[in-house]
Each structure stands twice: as structure tokens, then as C-alpha cells.
């Protein structure tokens, strides 16, 4: 059995898998006629992505007839002194991440002159202009750290101070960055255009992929190769084009990579289709004519949309197109096809979050042991009566010293004073995937003869079976959750310890080992192995 790795990435990986497909539903065709280009203005050499939204054209389109355009107009008039339909275009630029996170800004162009004096002072402070490298800018009150600069009466830039300078420099010096070069060749058309470079982010993406590769379902593991194969993605949406409303173009590094990416996406879609069909046809009677016909229809429908969503390869480019009349249906089918992957990703994300909770609890227990030369126990009265849980005792070691000081340690957990603190349960005691009553937790110590916490003065050196082989904390099922301040923990039968941790809805559970590691155990674990992991001095050989 593998140790459960930290999980920030399954989320990311599944998001990448879903994003590649989801973007395919939100894209537009490029007409063959000559059009103006998006252009490279304001795109710095380190720019990674840009999003261009044509506002006035979108609002004037017959396809936007039912959009709440009057609401958009009123809101913009109230806050910016100009109607939304007078905004020609908004271009968002995303730069390379810095020490404080991603950098970026936006360029807003207008069809009418823009008057900064009409701005809502609660949005932008125009009374106290600031100087940004010789340019007069205004701080945006609603977005701390961001400033607004009017380049001319019809062009406004919004960015952080340092990135404003970068954007202006790119505009004046004509940036030669890869995104700028690509934007200089892309026609400006439709309502939305998104361009992003994968190549500069590849090391970061691959690092995250490597961390979480074992948590990705086997049928979708091939998607982890996509960041190595694709250098850039261009997506367009044109709500006014009934034939090709959506278009997605992925640009591979070379033809061999384009071929591999196409094969990977085909295999992933086929796997998703098979999993979806298995779920949708479950329970249908193939001997019944209606049931058999329903299965055939589902197969035919999924085949049609798989064919439509499968990319067409042309040299280095992989293109996915969709008609407006099919857009909603494509979205529904696509979501269905990817549902198994999405569900697996969500479950993995919940596991990651819970594992991180347990890791923090484990670190707190170790720090407590370092401070007091013993493991944390329930807080007791002078005559040994349990008053408060060990979870209260470790509060100072999980950055909750102020909360710890609010407790009256000589009173029981349900005293008139202490009971009021139940609602202040730290977030790390909340399981992200198990619904429980307010103030209760599933993170409990297994109690029972020969288990980890049978001795009130237990120290790590007393765990003779080895810290990496002995369980300190488990995830109980939701129905067995306990009030977090109550000195109560889960009772396990030493002969059948797994029984109390099964509820018929989950395949396994996390445990926190005495060395601070977190392991995910499946319900089918050998009871003898689990028993050996629970005992601290049983002298058993543990192999998990």
C-alpha cells in the first residue's frame, strides 16, 4: 500500500483534463477573410496568457438579446460614469508569477471619451493621484494594491504599480515575447479570445503532476503528458456564428507530439465514455426491447459527440469546433463523459485536504511531546476525572493559543463556560467530505487495550513497535463523530477493528501514524495487519 501523497495536484490535474475538454465547448471559428489582429500592445515579454472580450459588439449582437444588458449598463454608469455598451474591449494580461503570486493587468478601450472625474469615489480614489514612474495614476479602493491609469481619453490600464510600468514599457518598446508574437498573428474576431502559453509553465505543471500522479485514475493518467506535448492554446467564442460558435486550437511542439496528444485525448474520451455508459445503462434489462433500445441510443449519442469533440489534426495544430445549435448538448454530454474523472478528482481533493488536517494534528502532537516530554492526553481534574479532550490540549500547537486560553481547564467540556466554545472548533478538525453536526469531528484516537493512548504518561519511546507502524489518530465515520472538546474517542474492537470505520459509502479512511505520516487504508485491509498497526507494543510484523 502506498502512503498518501500531499494532494494539491489531483485537483490541478483533473482541472487540466476537464479544462482541455471544457474549453472545447467555449471556442470560435476564424473566418477566412482578412481581419485586424489582436496585436502585441502591452504584452510584456513574460506574459503567459491574455483574454480579450469584445464588450460593445457582444451587447449589440442579436444573440445577446436576452442578456441583462441594461443591468450592465446601469452598473457601469453608476460606478464608472460610462455605459457598458460604450466599452469597446477589455483585455486581461497575465504575467509570470512573482514572489507574491501572479502578476497581471487589464487594458480597457472605450468607444467614447472616458472622464475619470465621473468615477465612483468608493471604487477609485481620484482625489489623491499617485505618481507611477512619471505617470499619474489613481488607487483603486475596491482592489487594494491596484491602480488605474488613463493612457488617453479612450484607453485605461488597470494593474499593480510595478506591472503597470511593465505594460507601458511593452507598449512603447514593442515587446518580442512569445505571447506578443503569437498575438500579432491572431485575427481579432468573435466575442471572446483566450491565448495561453503552456511552455513557460511546464516545469511548475510537471512538478505538480509528479506529486499527484499516483492519485489520478489509470484511464486518465495519460493526460499528465499533455503539458509536455502542447506549447500554446488559443480559444475563441463567437455567439453570433450559428455554424462555428466555438473553436479551440492547441499548438503542439512538433508533429510527433501532436500525434501523441491526439491519441491521448482519444483514449481519455473513450475511457470516459465507457465509464459513463456503464453507469447510465446499469440496471437496464437487455432482454427488454425498450431497455435494449435505450442502451443503443445512449451508445449512438455518445459516439456522435465523441466524434464531434475529438480534435482534428493539421500539422502542429489540434482543433475542436462546435456549432451553436449543439453547444448546450455538447456541454451536457461532455460533463457526463468527464463526470467519472471529475468525481475522482473531487474525492482525491477531499482526501488531500483531510490528509493535510491529519498532518497538522500529527505535527502538533510531536511539538507537544517536545515541549512536555509526553504525548498529549485528555485534560483531567486533580482526582483524575476527564474534563476536556486532548484536542483542546494541542490547541497552542496549531496556532490556536488564544482559543486555548479561553477554556477553563478546571471545568468539564460541557460546563456553562466551556460549552460556549464548541462553535469555535478549528478548521483542521473539520473533514471536507464527511457531513457532521456543528462542533463535532471525525478525527479521533483509537481507544482500547494495548492501543496507542492506554497510558496517560506515554512517550514516543514507549512505542516499541515503531513509530512508522503504529496508529495515533483515525478518521471515524460521520455517525460516530464526537464533540471536539469532549474527552471521548472511538472504541475499536481489537479483533475486528475495521468494522467501526466502515459505513458502506467510502472505500477507505486515513490514519495518522506515530511518526507523523498519513496513510490511506482501504476497507479490505487484512484485519490482522490493522490490529498490528493499532497496538504500540505487540511485537507484530507490519507490512502495509
Buried (B, 14 or more C-beta within 10 A) or exposed (E): EEEBBEBBBBBBBBBBBBEBBBBBBBBBBBEEEEEEEBBBBBBBBBBBBBBBBBBBBBBEBEBBEEEEBEEBBEEBBEBBBBBBBBBBBBBBBBBBBEEEEEBBBBBBBBBEEBEBEEBBEEBBBBEEBEEBEEBEBBBBEEEEEBBBBBBEEBBBBBBBBEBBBBBBBBBEEEBEBBBBEBBBEBBBBBBBBBBBBBBBBBEEBBEBBEBBBEBBBEBBBBBBBBBBBBBBBBBBBBBBBEEBBBBBBBBBBEEEBBBBBBEBBBBBBBBBBBBBBEEBBEEBEEEEEEBBEBBEEBBEBBEEBBEBBBBEBEEBBBBBBBBBEBBEBBBEBBBBBBBBBBEBBBBBBBBBBBBBBBBBBBBBBBBBBEEEEBBBBBBBEEEEEBBBBBBBBBBBBBEBEEBBEEBEBEBBBBBEEBBEBBEBBBEBBBBBBBEBEEBBBBBBBBBBEEBBBBEEEBEBEBBEBEBBBBBBBBBBBBEBBBBBBBBBBBEBEBEEBBEBBBBEEBEBBBBBBBBBBBBBBEBEBEBEBBBBBBBBEBEBEBEB
